[in-house]
Amino acid sequence: MRRPLPVTFCSLRSALGRGSPAPLAALLCTLAGSTLVRAEVGGEPGNCKPACRSGYYCQASRCVSLCNPQCPVGQRCVEGDCEPISQHGRPDRENFIAMLGAFHGGLNHAAPNMGELRVEFAGRYTAFQIGPVFGHRILSVRAAIQGHVPFQPFRGRPFFLIPTVNLGYAFGWIDDDNEGHRQDIFITPGLRLRYDLIPRMALLFDPIQLQINFLRLFSDRNTDVERVPVVPVSWNLVLGLAFLY
């Protein structure tokens, strides 16, 4: 590369032993040197090639971390904050609040098709769920404790497989001549898919969730309680958004 004349002049003057340049000449040499260095780095400020990766921005043709000072070992910069790097295939953010909708497809005559809205408060390995379940002439309130263990099948991708199991209770009101009530204790094994859309939001989908109501009690307006002999079994599909923190 051809060097600018002011830099050549400064180098020649120094090589001949003529001493330091005059103040004006020194200023010109400094400006010329800065221009040359910027040109050699590769362009104008903000023009980084290749583009900076996540957690960095382009400044003076250099990729600079969003976090200042830079994150320590074992952490990474996410939106200007230092956060722990995922360990053992777990999500970086394991706590969330989710809004979910579900469809219960009955697999026998004792389990009619029903819909559900659910709020889920989740931690690393457990979650609490509560919400209404509604169907033909029946309305229930469902609450459950969920255990889950996340796995990351593809390293570096925000996709997780999460085996789950729920243990819960539902109390329902039946709109019929007897004005009955229904109580269920159920267990629900399943598999959840989680995809982190952005650092603080994830998509949740449970394509496999088998709900077994192993205890169902029915009571009428005379408070007579009887156990239903048939075990209701349903296939649940669950979809929703989680807000991570």
Sequence and secondary structure as in RCSB ss.txt:
>XXXX:A:sequence
MRRPLPVTFCSLRSALGRGSPAPLAALLCTLAGSTLVRAEVGGEPGNCKPACRSGYYCQASRCVSLCNPQCPVGQ
RCVEGDCEPISQHGRPDRENFIAMLGAFHGGLNHAAPNMGELRVEFAGRYTAFQIGPVFGHRILSVRAAIQGHVP
FQPFRGRPFFLIPTVNLGYAFGWIDDDNEGHRQDIFITPGLRLRYDLIPRMALLFDPIQLQINFLRLFSDRNTDV
ERVPVVPVSWNLVLGLAFLY
>XXXX:A:secstr
    HHHHHHHHHHHTT  S  HHHHHHHHHHHHHHHHHHHTSSTT  SS   TTEEEETTEEEESSSS   TTE
EEETTEEEE   TT  S   EEEEEEEEEEESSTTS  EEEEEEEEE SSEEEEEEEEEETTEEEEEEEEEEE  
B SSTTSSEEEEEEEEEEEEEEEE STT  EEEEEEEEEEEEEEEEEETTEEEEEEEEEEEEEEEEEEE TT  E
EE SS  EEEEEEEEEEEE 
